Every structure is written in structure tokens, then in C-alpha cells.
Amino acid sequence: MILPMMEDKLEPREPAFVRSAAPRSTARCATEISDQTHTACEECDLLVAVPDIREGERAECPRCGHLLTQRPRQGFERALSFALAGCVFFVISLSFPFLAFSSSGIENVMTLPEAAIAIYRQQDVALAAIVFVAIIALPIALLAAVIALTVPLVRGQRVFWLPQVGRLMFGLNDWAMVEVFVIGAIVSLVKIAHMATVVLGLSFWAYIIFAICLTAAMSGLDRMQVWQAIEANRA
């Protein structure tokens, strides 16, 4: 009795519910599925057949309504634009003072790379390496991966290394927590402001805009749609 029930549960008979700005009937989603992609809903574990969706559409689980995939309008172009803008602001954040502290007539100016250098000078090599990788190395590597992925897809160029870049990009995205660093820096500044005068430099604001650009770039890259575009590029 158990095996038939399991097979019936795993059979991908449920089409995804597609939301669109333009009217699109549910019957069309259920019948006109040429190249189905089967995926399990992260919320209810239902195996769903996801149809090809157009720009501006999103596919949701027919049981719980959880978002399965979405295709933003001009998603790759927007991701590339935000990534290029993020590169500009990232260079600015590395070139100008990040913070300036003043207490009892003594002023100390710090740039973003000097944060890791200061920790290294205190003989804490491991923490200095973590800080450098988290706030500098991983974000710039993620930006480079986004640009390397979106440029061929936008221009329609066939390149063989897109699958490797795609895996690298999504892998780095799980570890590049730029927004966590920004929030942590803001919380620390609130506490330090009671003990010293804090002046926010141009680098601080540039890094915040860089974090926004990086988040916006990744938000336009849906995992399922990216892999479908990679497969279409290789075909």
C-alpha cells in the first residue's frame, strides 16, 4: 500500500500556476507545456511541472502558492547594469576614507582595506583574512561572475564556460553577505558615537550603494531562468 501512494505523490501531474500582467488562462498552462522543468516546492514538497514563462511572469506552486521561478522584464540587462554600477561604487569605496574617529583631539582616518590591515597588525591573521575575504574579495568575485555570465547572454554569444560561471556565481552568492557587513557597521557606529566623534567618509556611502547594486543585480537572476538561458546558449 505504501509504494503506490509514493508513486502517485511523486508523479508530476500538477502544472505550476503562472501569474502574468497580461491575461493568460489556466488551461493554457496545463496543456501547452512543451519543455517542462520539474521542481519540488520548497514549502510543501509538491513535485511541480513548471512551463516556459515569458518576461514579467512568475510560476507559483498550485498547492501553497510559493514562488517557484520568475522571469523579470529584461532581467539579464538589469543585472548587468547594476553589476557595472556596483563596480564603479566599489572602486570608490576602496579609494576614499571609510570612517574618521575623533576623540580628545586625536583623529584617526580609516579606509576599507585598512580594516583588515589593522586586524593583521594585532597578530590576528585568521580574523584579518576573514574580514578581507568577506568585505572585499567575495563581493568583487561575485560582481565579476555576474558580469561574465550576463554579457554573453545579453549579446547572444555562445561560450563554453557559462555553466562553470553560473555555479560559481550562485555558490559565491550564498557567502557574500555584504548587507550583513553594512548593518553591522551601522550598529557599531551607533555604539561608538557615544565615545567619539564619528565622521562618515565618501567610501562609507559608496559601499552602501554598492551593496544595493549587488543585491539588485542578484535579484534579477532567477536560478531556474539562468540555467535555462545557459542551456539555450549551449544548444
C-alpha angles and dihedrals in degrees: 000000000000100000097054090049091052093049091049090051094049096047107109098226097133115092118211117256108244121210118200139169087230118061113266123173123234091229091062091054091051098048109026098064108134104161106025123192114202118213136163118240110246092217106044102012093235112157104234132191105224115203126212107278129204130229112293094024131112131195119222133188110266091218106046104007094240115159110256101175140337136196111212119206108269089352097165093045092050092047091052092048093050091045093053091047089049090055091056094050092043091056089049091050090055095046104051136051114285100196138357122205123197124185130155091351094307116117126194123189120198132189124204096258090047090065090071092038092054091052090048091054088056088063094252100126097163094053091044090053092049092050093047093048094044100048103028118013101043097044094050091045090051091049091050091050092050091051093045090051101043100042095066092041093051094045094041094238120157111228128167099219099064095101091053092048091047093053091046093049096051091042093053092045090064090058105032100092100171093152090055090056091049092051091046091050092051092050091049092050091054090056095043092049089074092058104036143010109267123201117192112221131212090262091061094057092041091054091051091052089046090054090050091049092048092049091047091049093052093044089063093055110080110194096227094044092048093054092046089052090049091051090048090050091054095046 
